[in-house]
């Protein structure tokens, strides 16, 4: 097993499924201990912990709620004594065209996808500053770069992560903390698996490499950015979209 992240602790939100689960598996493979954040997927979160005995702690909360974010970060530091890596991965959708989108649908997605990353990052910063070390990685989306019909709230939240990433990178660079962003394209997760085959076929036709991403395609980039050796990379956005958008 790789030990490049031995003794390090990584908080991964949405860590129980999809891209988050792949990120957890990758970082555990590098020797890290995982604090997996989850909201409703308790069974899948338990499965993650069972698959990696002694390497995972579970932390339930709503990342759209600032108090929950502060509590979860506090739990992680109390249990593990440190927090080295924060991966802001969890997100939601509430799709509707702008004409039909309610203020609640707009606010709910912005609150979780964008404000949640801000809440968690600001809660994690004091510990990372004390350590003079940290890695913050925000998971955005190609939709934040291109927009998408019916996803104004999602696109705005994911685009907002670019600005948050770059600003926080500037503010944290002299503290030994890097802040980067990964923007996946269409990834083969359980959300995508329920999309009709003909719709998936159209998406694949638009991707130059000719396939959807696997969750591990995204996790590999997160692993790279989370590594201690990646300390000279900050404020960057890494596209993982098979050439769909350049």
C-alpha positions as CSV (number, residue, x, y, z in Angstrom):
1,X,0.0,0.0,0.0
2,X,1.2,3.5,-0.8
3,X,2.0,5.4,2.4
4,X,2.4,8.9,1.0
5,X,-0.5,10.2,3.2
6,X,0.1,8.1,6.3
7,X,-1.0,9.8,9.5
8,X,-3.1,12.3,7.4
9,X,-6.9,12.8,7.9
10,X,-9.2,13.6,5.0
11,X,-12.7,14.9,5.3
12,X,-14.7,13.9,2.2
13,X,-18.3,15.1,1.9
14,X,-20.7,12.9,0.1
15,X,-18.2,10.1,0.7
16,X,-20.6,7.2,0.8
17,X,-21.4,6.9,-2.9
18,X,-20.3,7.7,-6.4
19,X,-17.3,10.0,-6.9
20,X,-17.0,10.5,-3.1
21,X,-16.7,6.8,-2.5
22,X,-14.0,6.5,-5.2
23,X,-12.1,9.4,-3.6
24,X,-12.3,7.7,-0.2
25,X,-11.0,4.5,-1.6
26,X,-8.1,6.2,-3.3
27,X,-7.0,8.3,-0.3
28,X,-7.2,5.2,2.0
29,X,-5.0,3.5,-0.5
30,X,-2.4,6.2,0.1
31,X,-2.5,5.6,3.8
32,X,-5.0,8.4,4.9
33,X,-7.7,8.0,7.5
34,X,-11.1,9.1,6.1
35,X,-13.7,11.2,7.8
36,X,-16.7,10.5,5.5
37,X,-19.5,13.1,5.6
38,X,-22.9,12.0,4.6
39,X,-26.5,13.3,4.8
40,X,-29.0,10.5,4.1
41,X,-27.0,7.5,2.8
42,X,-26.4,5.9,6.2
43,X,-26.4,2.3,4.8
44,X,-23.9,3.2,2.1
45,X,-21.7,5.1,4.6
46,X,-21.7,2.1,6.9
47,X,-20.7,-0.1,4.0
48,X,-17.7,2.2,3.3
49,X,-16.6,1.9,7.0
50,X,-17.1,-1.9,6.9
51,X,-15.0,-2.2,3.8
52,X,-12.1,-0.3,5.5
53,X,-12.1,-1.4,9.1
54,X,-10.5,1.1,11.4
55,X,-9.8,3.6,8.6
56,X,-13.1,5.5,8.4
57,X,-15.2,7.6,10.8
58,X,-18.7,8.6,9.8
59,X,-20.1,12.1,10.2
60,X,-23.7,12.9,9.4
61,X,-24.8,16.4,8.7
62,X,-26.4,18.9,6.2
63,X,-23.6,20.9,4.6
64,X,-26.2,23.5,3.6
65,X,-26.3,24.3,7.3
66,X,-23.4,26.3,8.7
67,X,-23.8,24.9,12.3
68,X,-23.7,21.4,11.0
69,X,-20.5,22.2,9.0
70,X,-18.8,23.6,12.1
71,X,-19.9,20.7,14.2
72,X,-18.7,18.1,11.7
73,X,-15.2,19.7,11.4
74,X,-15.1,19.9,15.2
75,X,-15.9,16.2,15.5
76,X,-13.2,15.3,13.0
77,X,-10.5,17.4,14.8
78,X,-11.6,16.1,18.2
79,X,-11.6,12.4,17.1
80,X,-8.4,12.5,15.0
81,X,-6.4,15.5,16.4
82,X,-5.9,17.0,12.9
83,X,-7.5,17.7,9.5
84,X,-5.2,17.7,6.5
85,X,-7.4,17.4,3.5
86,X,-10.9,18.7,2.8
87,X,-12.7,17.5,-0.3
88,X,-16.0,19.4,-0.9
89,X,-17.7,16.8,-3.0
90,X,-21.3,16.6,-1.9
91,X,-23.9,18.3,-4.1
92,X,-27.6,18.3,-5.1
93,X,-29.7,19.1,-8.1
94,X,-33.2,20.6,-8.4
95,X,-33.6,21.0,-12.2
96,X,-36.1,23.4,-13.8
97,X,-35.9,26.1,-16.4
98,X,-35.4,29.6,-15.0
99,X,-39.0,30.6,-15.9
100,X,-40.3,27.8,-13.7
101,X,-37.6,27.6,-11.0
102,X,-38.8,28.6,-7.5
103,X,-36.7,30.7,-5.2
104,X,-36.6,27.7,-2.9
105,X,-35.1,25.4,-5.6
106,X,-32.6,28.1,-6.4
107,X,-31.6,28.7,-2.8
108,X,-31.4,25.1,-1.8
109,X,-28.9,24.1,-4.5
110,X,-26.8,27.2,-4.0
111,X,-26.8,26.6,-0.2
112,X,-25.6,23.0,-0.4
113,X,-23.3,23.2,-3.4
114,X,-21.6,26.6,-2.9
115,X,-22.3,27.8,0.6
116,X,-21.6,24.4,2.0
117,X,-18.1,24.5,0.5
118,X,-17.6,27.9,2.0
119,X,-18.9,26.9,5.4
120,X,-16.6,23.8,5.6
121,X,-13.6,25.5,4.2
122,X,-13.9,28.4,6.7
123,X,-14.4,25.9,9.6
124,X,-11.4,23.8,8.5
125,X,-9.0,26.8,8.0
126,X,-8.1,27.4,11.6
127,X,-6.9,23.8,12.1
128,X,-5.0,23.9,8.8
129,X,-3.4,27.2,9.6
130,X,-2.3,25.9,13.0
131,X,-0.7,22.9,11.3
132,X,0.8,25.1,8.5
133,X,-0.5,22.5,6.2
134,X,-3.7,21.7,4.3
135,X,-5.3,20.6,1.0
136,X,-8.7,21.9,0.0
137,X,-10.2,20.4,-3.1
138,X,-13.6,21.5,-4.5
139,X,-15.5,19.3,-6.9
140,X,-17.2,21.4,-9.5
141,X,-18.6,20.3,-12.8
142,X,-18.3,20.9,-16.6
143,X,-21.8,22.4,-16.3
144,X,-20.2,25.2,-14.3
145,X,-18.2,26.0,-17.4
146,X,-20.8,25.4,-20.1
147,X,-24.2,26.0,-18.5
148,X,-27.1,23.6,-19.2
149,X,-30.8,24.0,-19.9
150,X,-32.8,23.5,-16.8
151,X,-29.8,23.8,-14.4
152,X,-29.3,27.5,-13.8
153,X,-29.0,26.9,-10.0
154,X,-26.6,23.9,-10.4
155,X,-24.5,25.7,-13.0
156,X,-24.3,28.9,-10.9
157,X,-23.3,26.9,-7.8
158,X,-20.6,25.0,-9.6
159,X,-19.3,28.0,-11.4
160,X,-19.1,29.8,-8.1
161,X,-16.7,27.2,-6.8
162,X,-14.1,28.4,-9.4
163,X,-14.1,31.9,-7.8
164,X,-14.1,30.5,-4.3
165,X,-11.2,28.2,-5.1
166,X,-9.1,31.0,-6.6
167,X,-9.7,33.5,-3.9
168,X,-9.1,31.0,-1.1
169,X,-6.0,29.9,-2.8
170,X,-4.6,33.4,-2.8
171,X,-5.5,33.9,0.8
172,X,-4.0,30.6,2.0
173,X,-0.9,30.1,-0.1
174,X,1.6,31.5,2.5
175,X,0.0,29.3,5.2
176,X,1.1,26.0,3.6
177,X,-2.5,25.4,2.3
178,X,-3.4,24.7,-1.3
179,X,-6.9,25.1,-2.8
180,X,-7.8,23.5,-6.1
181,X,-10.8,22.5,-8.1
182,X,-11.8,19.5,-10.2
183,X,-14.5,19.8,-12.8
184,X,-15.8,16.4,-13.9
185,X,-17.8,15.9,-17.1
186,X,-20.5,13.2,-17.2
187,X,-19.6,10.4,-14.7
188,X,-21.1,6.9,-14.6
189,X,-22.8,7.0,-11.2
190,X,-26.1,5.8,-10.0
191,X,-27.7,9.1,-10.9
192,X,-26.6,8.7,-14.5
193,X,-27.5,5.0,-14.5
194,X,-31.2,5.8,-14.4
195,X,-31.0,8.1,-17.5
196,X,-32.6,6.5,-20.7
197,X,-30.1,4.7,-22.9
198,X,-30.8,6.8,-25.9
199,X,-30.0,10.0,-23.9
200,X,-26.8,8.5,-22.6
201,X,-25.8,7.5,-26.2
202,X,-26.2,11.1,-27.3
203,X,-24.0,12.3,-24.5
204,X,-21.3,9.8,-25.3
205,X,-21.4,10.8,-29.0
206,X,-20.5,14.4,-27.8
207,X,-17.5,13.2,-25.8
208,X,-14.3,13.0,-27.9
209,X,-12.9,10.0,-26.0
210,X,-16.2,8.2,-26.6
211,X,-17.2,7.2,-23.1
212,X,-18.5,8.4,-19.8
213,X,-16.0,8.9,-16.9
214,X,-15.7,6.4,-14.2
215,X,-15.7,7.8,-10.6
216,X,-12.1,6.7,-10.3
217,X,-11.1,8.9,-13.2
218,X,-12.0,11.9,-11.0
219,X,-10.6,10.3,-7.8
220,X,-7.2,9.9,-9.4
221,X,-6.9,13.7,-9.9
222,X,-8.1,14.3,-6.3
223,X,-5.4,11.9,-5.1
224,X,-2.8,13.8,-7.0
225,X,-3.9,17.2,-5.7
226,X,-4.2,15.9,-2.1
227,X,-0.6,14.6,-2.0
228,X,2.0,16.3,0.1
229,X,4.2,16.6,-3.0
230,X,1.6,18.8,-4.8
231,X,2.3,21.8,-2.6
232,X,3.2,24.1,-5.6
233,X,-0.2,23.6,-7.3
234,X,-2.9,26.0,-6.1
235,X,-5.8,28.0,-7.6
236,X,-6.0,25.5,-10.5
237,X,-9.1,24.0,-12.1
238,X,-8.6,20.5,-13.5
239,X,-11.1,19.4,-16.1
240,X,-11.9,15.7,-16.2
241,X,-14.4,15.6,-19.1
242,X,-12.9,13.4,-21.9
243,X,-12.5,16.5,-24.1
244,X,-16.1,17.5,-23.9
245,X,-15.2,21.1,-23.1
246,X,-11.7,22.6,-23.5
